Amino acid sequence: MLGVAPAISSDGLELFFTRVQAITRTARPAIYRAVRRSVEEPFDAPQKVAGLTGFYEAPSLSEDGRRLYYHKRVGGRFAIYCVRR
């Protein structure tokens, strides 16, 4: 399993990344989130971000941490999507 495309929150307490079994044409990547209580501590075990469907990857956070942007494959093309928390 590979972890790629990391994105860390501006306060350093959240880490988002893409996890995929292998990089192939049939890969089904998913975005995971790990948190920690302070920047001196390691991150807790990552959890899959719920509510995203299909082929999605490459997370990026807004400066305020309220929006998560990601790439989603729709048909044969990629588009940028956004979810709010």
PDB file of N, CA, C and O in Angstrom:
ATOM      1  N   MET A   1       0.850  -1.172   0.000  1.00  0.00           N
ATOM      2  CA  MET A   1       0.000   0.000   0.000  1.00  0.00           C
ATOM      3  C   MET A   1       0.895   1.234   0.000  1.00  0.00           C
ATOM      4  O   MET A   1       1.888   1.295   0.726  1.00  0.00           O
ATOM      5  N   LEU A   2       0.540   2.197  -0.806  1.00  0.00           N
ATOM      6  CA  LEU A   2       1.316   3.419  -0.948  1.00  0.00           C
ATOM      7  C   LEU A   2       0.543   4.615  -0.425  1.00  0.00           C
ATOM      8  O   LEU A   2      -0.673   4.691  -0.597  1.00  0.00           O
ATOM      9  N   GLY A   3       1.232   5.545   0.209  1.00  0.00           N
ATOM     10  CA  GLY A   3       0.655   6.814   0.629  1.00  0.00           C
ATOM     11  C   GLY A   3       1.329   7.917  -0.172  1.00  0.00           C
ATOM     12  O   GLY A   3       2.554   8.031  -0.153  1.00  0.00           O
ATOM     13  N   VAL A   4       0.554   8.725  -0.872  1.00  0.00           N
ATOM     14  CA  VAL A   4       1.108   9.782  -1.732  1.00  0.00           C
ATOM     15  C   VAL A   4       0.306  11.065  -1.567  1.00  0.00           C
ATOM     16  O   VAL A   4      -0.751  11.070  -0.936  1.00  0.00           O
ATOM     17  N   ALA A   5       0.809  12.141  -2.133  1.00  0.00           N
ATOM     18  CA  ALA A   5       0.125  13.437  -2.194  1.00  0.00           C
ATOM     19  C   ALA A   5      -0.291  13.954  -0.817  1.00  0.00           C
ATOM     20  O   ALA A   5      -1.478  14.179  -0.579  1.00  0.00           O
ATOM     21  N   PRO A   6       0.677  14.148   0.103  1.00  0.00           N
ATOM     22  CA  PRO A   6       0.323  14.631   1.434  1.00  0.00           C
ATOM     23  C   PRO A   6      -0.085  16.104   1.450  1.00  0.00           C
ATOM     24  O   PRO A   6       0.405  16.907   0.656  1.00  0.00           O
ATOM     25  N   ALA A   7      -0.983  16.439   2.362  1.00  0.00           N
ATOM     26  CA  ALA A   7      -1.389  17.826   2.613  1.00  0.00           C
ATOM     27  C   ALA A   7      -1.523  17.975   4.123  1.00  0.00           C
ATOM     28  O   ALA A   7      -2.244  17.207   4.761  1.00  0.00           O
ATOM     29  N   ILE A   8      -0.837  18.950   4.697  1.00  0.00           N
ATOM     30  CA  ILE A   8      -0.889  19.150   6.146  1.00  0.00           C
ATOM     31  C   ILE A   8      -1.596  20.472   6.440  1.00  0.00           C
ATOM     32  O   ILE A   8      -1.462  21.441   5.694  1.00  0.00           O
ATOM     33  N   SER A   9      -2.344  20.494   7.531  1.00  0.00           N
ATOM     34  CA  SER A   9      -3.081  21.699   7.915  1.00  0.00           C
ATOM     35  C   SER A   9      -2.103  22.797   8.335  1.00  0.00           C
ATOM     36  O   SER A   9      -0.952  22.520   8.672  1.00  0.00           O
ATOM     37  N   SER A  10      -2.574  24.041   8.311  1.00  0.00           N
ATOM     38  CA  SER A  10      -1.707  25.177   8.639  1.00  0.00           C
ATOM     39  C   SER A  10      -1.198  25.122  10.076  1.00  0.00           C
ATOM     40  O   SER A  10      -0.135  25.669  10.368  1.00  0.00           O
ATOM     41  N   ASP A  11      -1.938  24.469  10.985  1.00  0.00           N
ATOM     42  CA  ASP A  11      -1.462  24.343  12.369  1.00  0.00           C
ATOM     43  C   ASP A  11      -0.616  23.082  12.598  1.00  0.00           C
ATOM     44  O   ASP A  11      -0.098  22.870  13.694  1.00  0.00           O
ATOM     45  N   GLY A  12      -0.478  22.244  11.553  1.00  0.00           N
ATOM     46  CA  GLY A  12       0.349  21.048  11.648  1.00  0.00           C
ATOM     47  C   GLY A  12      -0.278  19.885  12.398  1.00  0.00           C
ATOM     48  O   GLY A  12       0.415  18.916  12.709  1.00  0.00           O
ATOM     49  N   LEU A  13      -1.573  19.954  12.697  1.00  0.00           N
ATOM     50  CA  LEU A  13      -2.224  18.920  13.508  1.00  0.00           C
ATOM     51  C   LEU A  13      -3.024  17.903  12.703  1.00  0.00           C
ATOM     52  O   LEU A  13      -3.447  16.884  13.247  1.00  0.00           O
ATOM     53  N   GLU A  14      -3.237  18.161  11.426  1.00  0.00           N
ATOM     54  CA  GLU A  14      -3.957  17.220  10.563  1.00  0.00           C
ATOM     55  C   GLU A  14      -3.130  16.930   9.319  1.00  0.00           C
ATOM     56  O   GLU A  14      -2.499  17.820   8.748  1.00  0.00           O
ATOM     57  N   LEU A  15      -3.148  15.674   8.916  1.00  0.00           N
ATOM     58  CA  LEU A  15      -2.458  15.243   7.707  1.00  0.00           C
ATOM     59  C   LEU A  15      -3.449  14.493   6.841  1.00  0.00           C
ATOM     60  O   LEU A  15      -4.080  13.541   7.301  1.00  0.00           O
ATOM     61  N   PHE A  16      -3.592  14.910   5.591  1.00  0.00           N
ATOM     62  CA  PHE A  16      -4.421  14.221   4.609  1.00  0.00           C
ATOM     63  C   PHE A  16      -3.492  13.666   3.539  1.00  0.00           C
ATOM     64  O   PHE A  16      -2.495  14.300   3.197  1.00  0.00           O
ATOM     65  N   PHE A  17      -3.806  12.497   3.013  1.00  0.00           N
ATOM     66  CA  PHE A  17      -2.997  11.918   1.947  1.00  0.00           C
ATOM     67  C   PHE A  17      -3.822  10.903   1.172  1.00  0.00           C
ATOM     68  O   PHE A  17      -4.862  10.442   1.642  1.00  0.00           O
ATOM     69  N   THR A  18      -3.346  10.561  -0.017  1.00  0.00           N
ATOM     70  CA  THR A  18      -3.970   9.544  -0.848  1.00  0.00           C
ATOM     71  C   THR A  18      -3.316   8.211  -0.536  1.00  0.00           C
ATOM     72  O   THR A  18      -2.091   8.119  -0.458  1.00  0.00           O
ATOM     73  N   ARG A  19      -4.123   7.184  -0.359  1.00  0.00           N
ATOM     74  CA  ARG A  19      -3.614   5.826  -0.151  1.00  0.00           C
ATOM     75  C   ARG A  19      -4.156   4.948  -1.276  1.00  0.00           C
ATOM     76  O   ARG A  19      -5.338   5.002  -1.613  1.00  0.00           O
ATOM     77  N   VAL A  20      -3.265   4.141  -1.847  1.00  0.00           N
ATOM     78  CA  VAL A  20      -3.637   3.264  -2.955  1.00  0.00           C
ATOM     79  C   VAL A  20      -2.869   1.960  -2.819  1.00  0.00           C
ATOM     80  O   VAL A  20      -1.723   1.957  -2.370  1.00  0.00           O
ATOM     81  N   GLN A  21      -3.497   0.846  -3.205  1.00  0.00           N
ATOM     82  CA  GLN A  21      -2.850  -0.464  -3.138  1.00  0.00           C
ATOM     83  C   GLN A  21      -1.633  -0.517  -4.050  1.00  0.00           C
ATOM     84  O   GLN A  21      -0.559  -0.947  -3.627  1.00  0.00           O
ATOM     85  N   ALA A  22      -1.789  -0.089  -5.282  1.00  0.00           N
ATOM     86  CA  ALA A  22      -0.712  -0.062  -6.269  1.00  0.00           C
ATOM     87  C   ALA A  22      -1.091   0.957  -7.336  1.00  0.00           C
ATOM     88  O   ALA A  22      -2.273   1.225  -7.553  1.00  0.00           O
ATOM     89  N   ILE A  23      -0.111   1.511  -7.984  1.00  0.00           N
ATOM     90  CA  ILE A  23      -0.382   2.492  -9.030  1.00  0.00           C
ATOM     91  C   ILE A  23      -0.581   1.747 -10.343  1.00  0.00           C
ATOM     92  O   ILE A  23       0.373   1.348 -11.010  1.00  0.00           O
ATOM     93  N   THR A  24      -1.859   1.573 -10.692  1.00  0.00           N
ATOM     94  CA  THR A  24      -2.239   0.874 -11.919  1.00  0.00           C
ATOM     95  C   THR A  24      -3.424   1.600 -12.550  1.00  0.00           C
ATOM     96  O   THR A  24      -3.976   2.523 -11.951  1.00  0.00           O
ATOM     97  N   ARG A  25      -3.811   1.196 -13.740  1.00  0.00           N
ATOM     98  CA  ARG A  25      -4.965   1.800 -14.414  1.00  0.00           C
ATOM     99  C   ARG A  25      -6.279   1.495 -13.703  1.00  0.00           C
ATOM    100  O   ARG A  25      -7.249   2.238 -13.853  1.00  0.00           O
ATOM    101  N   THR A  26      -6.323   0.424 -12.938  1.00  0.00           N
ATOM    102  CA  THR A  26      -7.551   0.042 -12.236  1.00  0.00           C
ATOM    103  C   THR A  26      -7.506   0.389 -10.746  1.00  0.00           C
ATOM    104  O   THR A  26      -8.358  -0.059  -9.978  1.00  0.00           O
ATOM    105  N   ALA A  27      -6.526   1.175 -10.341  1.00  0.00           N
ATOM    106  CA  ALA A  27      -6.377   1.535  -8.928  1.00  0.00           C
ATOM    107  C   ALA A  27      -7.621   2.247  -8.412  1.00  0.00           C
ATOM    108  O   ALA A  27      -8.289   2.963  -9.157  1.00  0.00           O
ATOM    109  N   ARG A  28      -7.925   2.050  -7.140  1.00  0.00           N
ATOM    110  CA  ARG A  28      -9.030   2.731  -6.465  1.00  0.00           C
ATOM    111  C   ARG A  28      -8.464   3.492  -5.264  1.00  0.00           C
ATOM    112  O   ARG A  28      -8.548   3.012  -4.133  1.00  0.00           O
ATOM    113  N   PRO A  29      -7.892   4.669  -5.499  1.00  0.00           N
ATOM    114  CA  PRO A  29      -7.317   5.430  -4.395  1.00  0.00           C
ATOM    115  C   PRO A  29      -8.387   5.966  -3.452  1.00  0.00           C
ATOM    116  O   PRO A  29      -9.561   6.065  -3.809  1.00  0.00           O
ATOM    117  N   ALA A  30      -7.957   6.309  -2.241  1.00  0.00           N
ATOM    118  CA  ALA A  30      -8.850   6.893  -1.243  1.00  0.00           C
ATOM    119  C   ALA A  30      -8.059   7.939  -0.461  1.00  0.00           C
ATOM    120  O   ALA A  30      -6.834   7.855  -0.377  1.00  0.00           O
ATOM    121  N   ILE A  31      -8.745   8.909   0.104  1.00  0.00           N
ATOM    122  CA  ILE A  31      -8.108   9.941   0.911  1.00  0.00           C
ATOM    123  C   ILE A  31      -8.271   9.578   2.379  1.00  0.00           C
ATOM    124  O   ILE A  31      -9.357   9.214   2.830  1.00  0.00           O
ATOM    125  N   TYR A  32      -7.168   9.685   3.117  1.00  0.00           N
ATOM    126  CA  TYR A  32      -7.134   9.383   4.546  1.00  0.00           C
ATOM    127  C   TYR A  32      -6.737  10.624   5.326  1.00  0.00           C
ATOM    128  O   TYR A  32      -6.113  11.543   4.795  1.00  0.00           O
ATOM    129  N   ARG A  33      -7.116  10.628   6.611  1.00  0.00           N
ATOM    130  CA  ARG A  33      -6.820  11.745   7.521  1.00  0.00           C
ATOM    131  C   ARG A  33      -6.220  11.189   8.800  1.00  0.00           C
ATOM    132  O   ARG A  33      -6.717  10.210   9.358  1.00  0.00           O
ATOM    133  N   ALA A  34      -5.153  11.819   9.259  1.00  0.00           N
ATOM    134  CA  ALA A  34      -4.551  11.477  10.545  1.00  0.00           C
ATOM    135  C   ALA A  34      -4.440  12.765  11.359  1.00  0.00           C
ATOM    136  O   ALA A  34      -4.204  13.834  10.798  1.00  0.00           O
ATOM    137  N   VAL A  35      -4.607  12.668  12.664  1.00  0.00           N
ATOM    138  CA  VAL A  35      -4.543  13.841  13.545  1.00  0.00           C
ATOM    139  C   VAL A  35      -3.534  13.601  14.661  1.00  0.00           C
ATOM    140  O   VAL A  35      -3.140  12.469  14.941  1.00  0.00           O
ATOM    141  N   ARG A  36      -3.135  14.688  15.281  1.00  0.00           N
ATOM    142  CA  ARG A  36      -2.277  14.619  16.470  1.00  0.00           C
ATOM    143  C   ARG A  36      -2.614  15.794  17.364  1.00  0.00           C
ATOM    144  O   ARG A  36      -3.174  16.789  16.904  1.00  0.00           O
ATOM    145  N   ARG A  37      -2.276  15.685  18.640  1.00  0.00           N
ATOM    146  CA  ARG A  37      -2.620  16.715  19.613  1.00  0.00           C
ATOM    147  C   ARG A  37      -1.662  17.910  19.599  1.00  0.00           C
ATOM    148  O   ARG A  37      -2.059  19.031  19.916  1.00  0.00           O
ATOM    149  N   SER A  38      -0.400  17.668  19.232  1.00  0.00           N
ATOM    150  CA  SER A  38       0.578  18.757  19.133  1.00  0.00           C
ATOM    151  C   SER A  38       1.591  18.392  18.058  1.00  0.00           C
ATOM    152  O   SER A  38       1.701  17.232  17.661  1.00  0.00           O
ATOM    153  N   VAL A  39       2.335  19.400  17.589  1.00  0.00           N
ATOM    154  CA  VAL A  39       3.310  19.146  16.529  1.00  0.00           C
ATOM    155  C   VAL A  39       4.507  18.341  17.025  1.00  0.00           C
ATOM    156  O   VAL A  39       5.294  17.849  16.216  1.00  0.00           O
ATOM    157  N   GLU A  40       4.656  18.200  18.335  1.00  0.00           N
ATOM    158  CA  GLU A  40       5.733  17.384  18.895  1.00  0.00           C
ATOM    159  C   GLU A  40       5.371  15.902  18.958  1.00  0.00           C
ATOM    160  O   GLU A  40       6.245  15.068  19.196  1.00  0.00           O
ATOM    161  N   GLU A  41       4.099  15.560  18.749  1.00  0.00           N
ATOM    162  CA  GLU A  41       3.633  14.173  18.851  1.00  0.00           C
ATOM    163  C   GLU A  41       3.494  13.551  17.462  1.00  0.00           C
ATOM    164  O   GLU A  41       3.345  14.261  16.467  1.00  0.00           O
ATOM    165  N   PRO A  42       3.545  12.216  17.406  1.00  0.00           N
ATOM    166  CA  PRO A  42       3.281  11.543  16.126  1.00  0.00           C
ATOM    167  C   PRO A  42       1.785  11.590  15.806  1.00  0.00           C
ATOM    168  O   PRO A  42       0.958  11.822  16.689  1.00  0.00           O
ATOM    169  N   PHE A  43       1.454  11.369  14.549  1.00  0.00           N
ATOM    170  CA  PHE A  43       0.053  11.309  14.144  1.00  0.00           C
ATOM    171  C   PHE A  43      -0.572   9.999  14.609  1.00  0.00           C
ATOM    172  O   PHE A  43       0.097   8.967  14.660  1.00  0.00           O
ATOM    173  N   ASP A  44      -1.860  10.047  14.948  1.00  0.00           N
ATOM    174  CA  ASP A  44      -2.626   8.837  15.260  1.00  0.00           C
ATOM    175  C   ASP A  44      -2.801   8.024  13.979  1.00  0.00           C
ATOM    176  O   ASP A  44      -2.454   8.485  12.892  1.00  0.00           O
ATOM    177  N   ALA A  45      -3.336   6.826  14.114  1.00  0.00           N
ATOM    178  CA  ALA A  45      -3.598   5.974  12.951  1.00  0.00           C
ATOM    179  C   ALA A  45      -4.554   6.694  11.999  1.00  0.00           C
ATOM    180  O   ALA A  45      -5.546   7.268  12.450  1.00  0.00           O
ATOM    181  N   PRO A  46      -4.281   6.676  10.708  1.00  0.00           N
ATOM    182  CA  PRO A  46      -5.150   7.374   9.751  1.00  0.00           C
ATOM    183  C   PRO A  46      -6.497   6.684   9.587  1.00  0.00           C
ATOM    184  O   PRO A  46      -6.621   5.471   9.750  1.00  0.00           O
ATOM    185  N   GLN A  47      -7.503   7.492   9.261  1.00  0.00           N
ATOM    186  CA  GLN A  47      -8.858   7.015   8.999  1.00  0.00           C
ATOM    187  C   GLN A  47      -9.272   7.482   7.608  1.00  0.00           C
ATOM    188  O   GLN A  47      -8.940   8.592   7.193  1.00  0.00           O
ATOM    189  N   LYS A  48      -9.994   6.636   6.898  1.00  0.00           N
ATOM    190  CA  LYS A  48     -10.481   6.989   5.567  1.00  0.00           C
ATOM    191  C   LYS A  48     -11.506   8.118   5.694  1.00  0.00           C
ATOM    192  O   LYS A  48     -12.372   8.085   6.567  1.00  0.00           O
ATOM    193  N   VAL A  49     -11.398   9.111   4.819  1.00  0.00           N
ATOM    194  CA  VAL A  49     -12.362  10.212   4.805  1.00  0.00           C
ATOM    195  C   VAL A  49     -13.679   9.678   4.249  1.00  0.00           C
ATOM    196  O   VAL A  49     -13.726   9.170   3.129  1.00  0.00           O
ATOM    197  N   ALA A  50     -14.730   9.795   5.024  1.00  0.00           N
ATOM    198  CA  ALA A  50     -16.043   9.260   4.644  1.00  0.00           C
ATOM    199  C   ALA A  50     -16.758  10.214   3.688  1.00  0.00           C
ATOM    200  O   ALA A  50     -16.495  11.416   3.674  1.00  0.00           O
ATOM    201  N   GLY A  51     -17.658   9.656   2.897  1.00  0.00           N
ATOM    202  CA  GLY A  51     -18.537  10.456   2.065  1.00  0.00           C
ATOM    203  C   GLY A  51     -18.049  10.730   0.659  1.00  0.00           C
ATOM    204  O   GLY A  51     -18.800  11.283  -0.145  1.00  0.00           O
ATOM    205  N   LEU A  52     -16.817  10.364   0.330  1.00  0.00           N
ATOM    206  CA  LEU A  52     -16.308  10.562  -1.027  1.00  0.00           C
ATOM    207  C   LEU A  52     -16.507   9.264  -1.797  1.00  0.00           C
ATOM    208  O   LEU A  52     -16.299   8.179  -1.255  1.00  0.00           O
ATOM    209  N   THR A  53     -16.907   9.373  -3.050  1.00  0.00           N
ATOM    210  CA  THR A  53     -17.163   8.167  -3.843  1.00  0.00           C
ATOM    211  C   THR A  53     -16.432   8.234  -5.170  1.00  0.00           C
ATOM    212  O   THR A  53     -16.074   9.313  -5.640  1.00  0.00           O
ATOM    213  N   GLY A  54     -16.215   7.076  -5.768  1.00  0.00           N
ATOM    214  CA  GLY A  54     -15.561   7.005  -7.069  1.00  0.00           C
ATOM    215  C   GLY A  54     -14.056   7.044  -6.950  1.00  0.00           C
ATOM    216  O   GLY A  54     -13.495   6.663  -5.923  1.00  0.00           O
ATOM    217  N   PHE A  55     -13.408   7.500  -7.991  1.00  0.00           N
ATOM    218  CA  PHE A  55     -11.955   7.610  -8.057  1.00  0.00           C
ATOM    219  C   PHE A  55     -11.588   9.021  -7.609  1.00  0.00           C
ATOM    220  O   PHE A  55     -11.841   9.983  -8.334  1.00  0.00           O
ATOM    221  N   TYR A  56     -11.004   9.154  -6.439  1.00  0.00           N
ATOM    222  CA  TYR A  56     -10.647  10.466  -5.911  1.00  0.00           C
ATOM    223  C   TYR A  56      -9.272  10.406  -5.267  1.00  0.00           C
ATOM    224  O   TYR A  56      -8.875   9.379  -4.717  1.00  0.00           O
ATOM    225  N   GLU A  57      -8.539  11.535  -5.343  1.00  0.00           N
ATOM    226  CA  GLU A  57      -7.151  11.568  -4.884  1.00  0.00           C
ATOM    227  C   GLU A  57      -6.680  12.996  -4.691  1.00  0.00           C
ATOM    228  O   GLU A  57      -7.422  13.944  -4.950  1.00  0.00           O
ATOM    229  N   ALA A  58      -5.444  13.146  -4.236  1.00  0.00           N
ATOM    230  CA  ALA A  58      -4.717  14.414  -4.161  1.00  0.00           C
ATOM    231  C   ALA A  58      -5.415  15.480  -3.313  1.00  0.00           C
ATOM    232  O   ALA A  58      -5.858  16.496  -3.847  1.00  0.00           O
ATOM    233  N   PRO A  59      -5.519  15.263  -2.006  1.00  0.00           N
ATOM    234  CA  PRO A  59      -6.176  16.245  -1.140  1.00  0.00           C
ATOM    235  C   PRO A  59      -5.370  17.531  -0.991  1.00  0.00           C
ATOM    236  O   PRO A  59      -4.142  17.529  -1.078  1.00  0.00           O
ATOM    237  N   SER A  60      -6.082  18.617  -0.768  1.00  0.00           N
ATOM    238  CA  SER A  60      -5.480  19.912  -0.471  1.00  0.00           C
ATOM    239  C   SER A  60      -6.443  20.666   0.429  1.00  0.00           C
ATOM    240  O   SER A  60      -7.646  20.697   0.170  1.00  0.00           O
ATOM    241  N   LEU A  61      -5.922  21.271   1.480  1.00  0.00           N
ATOM    242  CA  LEU A  61      -6.758  21.992   2.446  1.00  0.00           C
ATOM    243  C   LEU A  61      -6.749  23.488   2.200  1.00  0.00           C
ATOM    244  O   LEU A  61      -5.741  24.051   1.773  1.00  0.00           O
ATOM    245  N   SER A  62      -7.877  24.128   2.470  1.00  0.00           N
ATOM    246  CA  SER A  62      -7.912  25.586   2.462  1.00  0.00           C
ATOM    247  C   SER A  62      -7.128  26.085   3.678  1.00  0.00           C
ATOM    248  O   SER A  62      -6.901  25.332   4.625  1.00  0.00           O
ATOM    249  N   GLU A  63      -6.724  27.329   3.650  1.00  0.00           N
ATOM    250  CA  GLU A  63      -5.938  27.904   4.746  1.00  0.00           C
ATOM    251  C   GLU A  63      -6.649  27.788   6.094  1.00  0.00           C
ATOM    252  O   GLU A  63      -6.014  27.509   7.111  1.00  0.00           O
ATOM    253  N   ASP A  64      -7.975  28.003   6.102  1.00  0.00           N
ATOM    254  CA  ASP A  64      -8.721  27.917   7.360  1.00  0.00           C
ATOM    255  C   ASP A  64      -9.102  26.485   7.741  1.00  0.00           C
ATOM    256  O   ASP A  64      -9.678  26.268   8.807  1.00  0.00           O
ATOM    257  N   GLY A  65      -8.791  25.505   6.889  1.00  0.00           N
ATOM    258  CA  GLY A  65      -9.058  24.106   7.199  1.00  0.00           C
ATOM    259  C   GLY A  65     -10.507  23.684   7.049  1.00  0.00           C
ATOM    260  O   GLY A  65     -10.851  22.554   7.396  1.00  0.00           O
ATOM    261  N   ARG A  66     -11.359  24.549   6.547  1.00  0.00           N
ATOM    262  CA  ARG A  66     -12.785  24.224   6.443  1.00  0.00           C
ATOM    263  C   ARG A  66     -13.168  23.552   5.130  1.00  0.00           C
ATOM    264  O   ARG A  66     -14.248  22.972   5.020  1.00  0.00           O
ATOM    265  N   ARG A  67     -12.287  23.628   4.133  1.00  0.00           N
ATOM    266  CA  ARG A  67     -12.575  23.016   2.842  1.00  0.00           C
ATOM    267  C   ARG A  67     -11.450  22.058   2.457  1.00  0.00           C
ATOM    268  O   ARG A  67     -10.266  22.349   2.632  1.00  0.00           O
ATOM    269  N   LEU A  68     -11.859  20.913   1.930  1.00  0.00           N
ATOM    270  CA  LEU A  68     -10.922  19.928   1.409  1.00  0.00           C
ATOM    271  C   LEU A  68     -11.153  19.832  -0.092  1.00  0.00           C
ATOM    272  O   LEU A  68     -12.246  19.482  -0.538  1.00  0.00           O
ATOM    273  N   TYR A  69     -10.131  20.141  -0.859  1.00  0.00           N
ATOM    274  CA  TYR A  69     -10.191  20.033  -2.314  1.00  0.00           C
ATOM    275  C   TYR A  69      -9.540  18.717  -2.715  1.00  0.00           C
ATOM    276  O   TYR A  69      -8.628  18.242  -2.038  1.00  0.00           O
ATOM    277  N   TYR A  70     -10.000  18.129  -3.809  1.00  0.00           N
ATOM    278  CA  TYR A  70      -9.419  16.880  -4.280  1.00  0.00           C
ATOM    279  C   TYR A  70      -9.732  16.691  -5.757  1.00  0.00           C
ATOM    280  O   TYR A  70     -10.649  17.316  -6.291  1.00  0.00           O
ATOM    281  N   HIS A  71      -8.963  15.824  -6.414  1.00  0.00           N
ATOM    282  CA  HIS A  71      -9.221  15.457  -7.812  1.00  0.00           C
ATOM    283  C   HIS A  71     -10.178  14.287  -7.830  1.00  0.00           C
ATOM    284  O   HIS A  71     -10.060  13.369  -7.017  1.00  0.00           O
ATOM    285  N   LYS A  72     -11.121  14.313  -8.747  1.00  0.00           N
ATOM    286  CA  LYS A  72     -12.032  13.197  -8.939  1.00  0.00           C
ATOM    287  C   LYS A  72     -12.119  12.894 -10.425  1.00  0.00           C
ATOM    288  O   LYS A  72     -12.278  13.795 -11.249  1.00  0.00           O
ATOM    289  N   ARG A  73     -12.014  11.615 -10.755  1.00  0.00           N
ATOM    290  CA  ARG A  73     -12.139  11.216 -12.155  1.00  0.00           C
ATOM    291  C   ARG A  73     -13.611  11.031 -12.480  1.00  0.00           C
ATOM    292  O   ARG A  73     -14.316  10.272 -11.815  1.00  0.00           O
ATOM    293  N   VAL A  74     -14.062  11.730 -13.505  1.00  0.00           N
ATOM    294  CA  VAL A  74     -15.436  11.649 -13.972  1.00  0.00           C
ATOM    295  C   VAL A  74     -15.361  11.296 -15.446  1.00  0.00           C
ATOM    296  O   VAL A  74     -14.936  12.106 -16.269  1.00  0.00           O
ATOM    297  N   GLY A  75     -15.781  10.072 -15.774  1.00  0.00           N
ATOM    298  CA  GLY A  75     -15.569   9.591 -17.138  1.00  0.00           C
ATOM    299  C   GLY A  75     -14.079   9.417 -17.345  1.00  0.00           C
ATOM    300  O   GLY A  75     -13.423   8.759 -16.537  1.00  0.00           O
ATOM    301  N   GLY A  76     -13.541   9.971 -18.375  1.00  0.00           N
ATOM    302  CA  GLY A  76     -12.110   9.879 -18.622  1.00  0.00           C
ATOM    303  C   GLY A  76     -11.340  11.130 -18.246  1.00  0.00           C
ATOM    304  O   GLY A  76     -10.168  11.261 -18.598  1.00  0.00           O
ATOM    305  N   ARG A  77     -11.985  12.066 -17.529  1.00  0.00           N
ATOM    306  CA  ARG A  77     -11.349  13.345 -17.195  1.00  0.00           C
ATOM    307  C   ARG A  77     -11.301  13.542 -15.692  1.00  0.00           C
ATOM    308  O   ARG A  77     -12.072  12.937 -14.947  1.00  0.00           O
ATOM    309  N   PHE A  78     -10.384  14.397 -15.255  1.00  0.00           N
ATOM    310  CA  PHE A  78     -10.301  14.758 -13.845  1.00  0.00           C
ATOM    311  C   PHE A  78     -10.878  16.152 -13.643  1.00  0.00           C
ATOM    312  O   PHE A  78     -10.727  17.029 -14.494  1.00  0.00           O
ATOM    313  N   ALA A  79     -11.538  16.344 -12.513  1.00  0.00           N
ATOM    314  CA  ALA A  79     -12.082  17.650 -12.131  1.00  0.00           C
ATOM    315  C   ALA A  79     -11.719  17.886 -10.675  1.00  0.00           C
ATOM    316  O   ALA A  79     -11.472  16.941  -9.927  1.00  0.00           O
ATOM    317  N   ILE A  80     -11.689  19.154 -10.278  1.00  0.00           N
ATOM    318  CA  ILE A  80     -11.415  19.483  -8.886  1.00  0.00           C
ATOM    319  C   ILE A  80     -12.736  19.641  -8.167  1.00  0.00           C
ATOM    320  O   ILE A  80     -13.620  20.372  -8.613  1.00  0.00           O
ATOM    321  N   TYR A  81     -12.859  18.945  -7.045  1.00  0.00           N
ATOM    322  CA  TYR A  81     -14.063  19.000  -6.204  1.00  0.00           C
ATOM    323  C   TYR A  81     -13.705  19.576  -4.853  1.00  0.00           C
ATOM    324  O   TYR A  81     -12.530  19.666  -4.497  1.00  0.00           O
ATOM    325  N   CYS A  82     -14.711  19.965  -4.107  1.00  0.00           N
ATOM    326  CA  CYS A  82     -14.514  20.550  -2.789  1.00  0.00           C
ATOM    327  C   CYS A  82     -15.601  20.049  -1.844  1.00  0.00           C
ATOM    328  O   CYS A  82     -16.772  19.975  -2.216  1.00  0.00           O
ATOM    329  N   VAL A  83     -15.207  19.706  -0.625  1.00  0.00           N
ATOM    330  CA  VAL A  83     -16.176  19.393   0.416  1.00  0.00           C
ATOM    331  C   VAL A  83     -15.902  20.335   1.590  1.00  0.00           C
ATOM    332  O   VAL A  83     -14.756  20.700   1.856  1.00  0.00           O
ATOM    333  N   ARG A  84     -16.948  20.710   2.268  1.00  0.00           N
ATOM    334  CA  ARG A  84     -16.835  21.571   3.457  1.00  0.00           C
ATOM    335  C   ARG A  84     -17.073  20.748   4.704  1.00  0.00           C
ATOM    336  O   ARG A  84     -17.786  19.744   4.682  1.00  0.00           O
ATOM    337  N   ARG A  85     -16.468  21.185   5.781  1.00  0.00           N
ATOM    338  CA  ARG A  85     -16.758  20.518   7.045  1.00  0.00           C
ATOM    339  C   ARG A  85     -17.373  21.490   8.014  1.00  0.00           C
ATOM    340  O   ARG A  85     -17.691  21.118   9.143  1.00  0.00           O
TER     341      ARG A  85
END
